[in-house]
């Protein structure tokens, strides 16, 4: 005997728009609207007989939960499954669902060691954040400060219940219903994040395979427009990197029934542990080469060079980059270069901000601003 749903609150939580979309996607046809728009009749031909569902269109109706119960019972009968499964799918009709299936021998029972599970959740968060950032702007690397739109999205995303089939993490992304069938209409940000993630994972896998064949970092740069960057590569490598040698990852997407399914977007991708070294190295190389805006530089002036008073001068400052001492070259003119000369002569530190870029093997600060001496003790700066 299949289980039935008796929970009134769960039945009342079924949104009319969600039920309409579910019925439409399952091949039911709305044939009539009754009682002043408070209900709709849906029909479907099943085994040469016409099945009929009376759908309530207002949650304010006194018998709303009982009408939903009737619809749920008939849907379960037509689809030959239990009501709980149908109800779960109804509640998921308004979300894009990301499934991360961790495949390893010690996860066959649907569990993971606690430490591995915590790491998997953290890396899953990083993965979704990487896609959200790339949905805002295509950048090789996003440092600690992420776009506000991306962080707002992540606060709304939900970690769903785990599912059977090794260890399956589910992440739910609620999307607004579509008011038009046109595919050309710009998608909401919530849908864009998930389609960006789907495309980027396939592109990252292809880039890693090309890199393994000897093409170096170039395939990863070429995959930037597909959503591949340092953050994404690091997150995928983290999900795959575990002491268990047979680890692999199956990523799949189920799209909300409230919007047309995205065209040309992959619905699944399989990733294996042999990709970890390449993805981790790509993450490091991309991160190191990524320009950084408004990057602060502070330290002693090691070297000054200028061909003539009318030309810009090159100032080499010993500063910190990612916690490590680095020589950073700054091109300065006029009063800024004079300030650098004074700091060098007085043995004081020099401070400025600008766009940090790696040009070949040299770190360069472009368009320096707020150039001024700093009274910090040069002994606190990196050793020359």
Buried (B, 14 or more C-beta within 10 A) or exposed (E): EEEEBEEEEBBEBBBBBBBBBBBEEBEBEBEEEEEEEEBBBBBBEEEEEEBEBBBBBEEEBEEBBEBBBBBBBBBBBBEEEBBBBBBEBBBBBBBBBBBBBBBBEBBEEEEBBEEBBEBBBEBBBBBBBBBBBBBBEBBBBBBEEBBEBBEEBBEEBEEBEBEEBBBBBBBBBBBEBBEEEEEEEEBBBBBBBBBBBBBBBBBBBBBBBBBEEEEEBEBBBBBBEBBBBBBBBBBBBBBBBBEBEEBBBBBBBBBBBBBBBBEEBBEBBEBBBEBBEBBBBBBBBBBBBBBBEEBBBBBBBBEBEBEEEEEBBBBBBBBBBEEEBBBBBBBBEEEBBEBBBEBBEEEBBBBBBBBBBBEEEEBBBBEBEEBEBBEBEBEEBBEE
